[in-house]
Amino acid sequence: MFYLHPWEIDPDQPRYNNASWFSRFRHYTNLDQCYGRLETLLQDFRFGTVSESYNAYDPDESLTRNSQMVRLA
């Protein structure tokens, strides 16, 4: 699961100078790089909804895969 705050892709967001140095660091550092990173993620991976992932889940297949992994270990 992946979540991105809308403010993380807005380098022109208003600056609140009365916030602590840690909050300013956390909110404003690398803002200019976030949009490019998001574009890379969207190009490199296929995203869907939680419902699609849930519907595609096959517990029997998952158990088989996990059992195979345990036997290899």
Backbone as CSV, one residue per row, in Angstrom:
resi,resn,N_x,N_y,N_z,CA_x,CA_y,CA_z,C_x,C_y,C_z
1,MET,0.852,-1.166,0.000,0.000,0.000,0.000,0.898,1.229,0.000
2,PHE,0.469,2.212,-0.705,1.257,3.432,-0.881,0.349,4.628,-0.663
3,TYR,0.803,5.594,0.108,0.028,6.812,0.344,0.953,8.008,0.242
4,LEU,0.439,9.042,-0.373,1.197,10.277,-0.536,0.319,11.440,-0.094
5,HIS,0.831,12.286,0.782,0.093,13.482,1.176,0.077,14.464,0.004
6,PRO,-1.026,15.102,-0.276,-1.076,16.068,-1.382,-0.032,17.178,-1.256
7,TRP,0.262,17.599,-0.039,1.239,18.686,0.128,2.652,18.241,-0.250
8,GLU,2.893,16.920,-0.323,4.236,16.427,-0.617,4.646,16.649,-2.073
9,ILE,3.699,16.964,-2.933,4.038,17.220,-4.339,3.832,18.677,-4.717
10,ASP,3.714,19.532,-3.721,3.506,20.967,-3.972,4.661,21.776,-3.390
11,PRO,5.721,21.993,-4.177,6.864,22.757,-3.649,6.531,24.227,-3.400
12,ASP,5.408,24.706,-3.921,5.022,26.106,-3.723,4.018,26.290,-2.598
13,GLN,3.878,25.297,-1.760,2.940,25.411,-0.649,3.360,26.539,0.287
14,PRO,2.414,27.112,1.015,2.766,28.186,1.954,3.728,27.677,3.032
15,ARG,4.627,28.524,3.427,5.596,28.179,4.468,5.125,28.731,5.806
16,TYR,5.192,27.881,6.825,4.808,28.296,8.170,6.059,28.362,9.016
17,ASN,6.588,29.535,9.149,7.855,29.719,9.851,7.735,29.594,11.362
18,ASN,6.506,29.603,11.882,6.359,29.480,13.329,6.326,28.009,13.783
19,ALA,6.468,27.057,12.853,6.555,25.641,13.211,7.959,25.347,13.743
20,SER,8.085,24.240,14.455,9.394,23.866,14.992,10.344,23.549,13.843
21,TRP,11.642,23.580,14.135,12.628,23.287,13.088,12.433,21.876,12.561
22,PHE,12.051,20.943,13.442,11.853,19.562,13.006,10.663,19.452,12.045
23,SER,9.569,20.126,12.356,8.401,20.114,11.462,8.732,20.757,10.123
24,ARG,9.453,21.862,10.153,9.845,22.497,8.882,10.752,21.570,8.081
25,PHE,11.694,20.932,8.740,12.595,19.992,8.066,11.800,18.851,7.432
26,ARG,10.895,18.271,8.193,10.108,17.123,7.740,9.193,17.491,6.575
27,HIS,8.627,18.671,6.611,7.651,19.072,5.597,8.270,19.679,4.342
28,TYR,9.396,20.300,4.462,9.909,21.056,3.314,11.165,20.475,2.665
29,THR,11.864,19.554,3.334,13.063,18.974,2.752,12.691,18.040,1.590
30,ASN,13.351,18.223,0.460,13.175,17.391,-0.742,11.810,17.531,-1.415
31,LEU,11.068,18.586,-1.113,9.790,18.789,-1.795,9.973,18.876,-3.308
32,ASP,11.073,19.446,-3.741,11.301,19.614,-5.178,11.582,18.279,-5.873
33,GLN,11.855,17.219,-5.112,12.148,15.919,-5.706,10.972,14.947,-5.650
34,CYS,9.965,15.244,-4.870,8.883,14.294,-4.628,8.074,13.994,-5.889
35,TYR,7.773,14.989,-6.686,6.962,14.766,-7.879,7.682,13.833,-8.851
36,GLY,8.966,14.025,-9.041,9.742,13.147,-9.909,9.776,11.722,-9.392
37,ARG,9.877,11.568,-8.088,9.866,10.227,-7.495,8.504,9.562,-7.704
38,LEU,7.443,10.342,-7.579,6.104,9.812,-7.825,5.960,9.360,-9.277
39,GLU,6.443,10.158,-10.210,6.386,9.768,-11.621,7.135,8.458,-11.857
40,THR,8.286,8.296,-11.239,9.065,7.066,-11.381,8.293,5.866,-10.838
41,LEU,7.685,6.019,-9.676,6.884,4.935,-9.114,5.743,4.546,-10.047
42,LEU,5.074,5.535,-10.614,3.943,5.260,-11.502,4.380,4.581,-12.791
43,GLN,5.582,4.852,-13.245,6.106,4.200,-14.449,6.597,2.780,-14.159
44,ASP,7.172,2.572,-13.000,7.818,1.298,-12.694,6.888,0.232,-12.122
45,PHE,5.761,0.625,-11.551,4.884,-0.329,-10.886,3.443,-0.165,-11.355
46,ARG,2.692,-1.239,-11.211,1.263,-1.207,-11.523,0.512,-1.008,-10.206
47,PHE,-0.338,-0.017,-10.151,-1.114,0.267,-8.947,-2.581,-0.037,-9.192
48,GLY,-3.269,-0.410,-8.160,-4.694,-0.659,-8.231,-5.324,-0.265,-6.911
49,THR,-6.579,-0.610,-6.785,-7.298,-0.287,-5.554,-7.122,-1.400,-4.535
50,VAL,-7.441,-1.120,-3.294,-7.398,-2.141,-2.249,-8.401,-3.243,-2.587
51,SER,-9.557,-2.883,-3.128,-10.560,-3.877,-3.520,-10.011,-4.830,-4.573
52,GLU,-9.285,-4.310,-5.548,-8.694,-5.175,-6.576,-7.687,-6.144,-5.963
53,SER,-6.884,-5.669,-5.057,-5.906,-6.535,-4.397,-6.597,-7.599,-3.555
54,TYR,-7.621,-7.196,-2.845,-8.369,-8.137,-2.011,-9.022,-9.212,-2.868
55,ASN,-9.642,-8.818,-3.970,-10.311,-9.773,-4.849,-9.325,-10.708,-5.551
56,ALA,-8.110,-10.265,-5.774,-7.107,-11.086,-6.443,-6.402,-12.036,-5.479
57,TYR,-6.575,-11.849,-4.194,-5.894,-12.675,-3.191,-6.492,-14.076,-3.166
58,ASP,-5.647,-15.069,-3.239,-6.053,-16.475,-3.162,-5.333,-17.092,-1.971
59,PRO,-6.048,-17.314,-0.867,-5.367,-17.817,0.336,-4.721,-19.175,0.122
60,ASP,-5.304,-20.037,-0.709,-4.697,-21.353,-0.958,-3.352,-21.209,-1.655
61,GLU,-3.277,-20.307,-2.617,-2.014,-20.062,-3.319,-0.974,-19.490,-2.364
62,SER,-1.416,-18.619,-1.482,-0.499,-18.014,-0.517,0.072,-19.076,0.417
63,LEU,-0.757,-20.008,0.872,-0.279,-21.067,1.758,0.720,-21.962,1.046
64,THR,0.469,-22.253,-0.218,1.392,-23.084,-0.987,2.740,-22.396,-1.103
65,ARG,2.718,-21.121,-1.443,3.966,-20.378,-1.578,4.722,-20.356,-0.264
66,ASN,4.024,-20.085,0.834,4.686,-20.024,2.134,5.234,-21.382,2.538
67,SER,4.500,-22.460,2.244,4.976,-23.795,2.583,6.239,-24.125,1.804
68,GLN,6.270,-23.743,0.544,7.448,-23.993,-0.255,8.640,-23.241,0.301
69,MET,8.406,-22.028,0.756,9.496,-21.234,1.286,10.031,-21.864,2.565
70,VAL,9.161,-22.410,3.391,9.587,-23.024,4.649,10.403,-24.276,4.351
71,ARG,9.974,-25.061,3.358,10.707,-26.279,3.024,12.103,-25.989,2.487
72,LEU,12.250,-24.847,1.807,13.555,-24.491,1.263,14.512,-24.036,2.347
73,ALA,13.975,-23.513,3.424,14.828,-22.942,4.464,15.514,-23.973,5.311
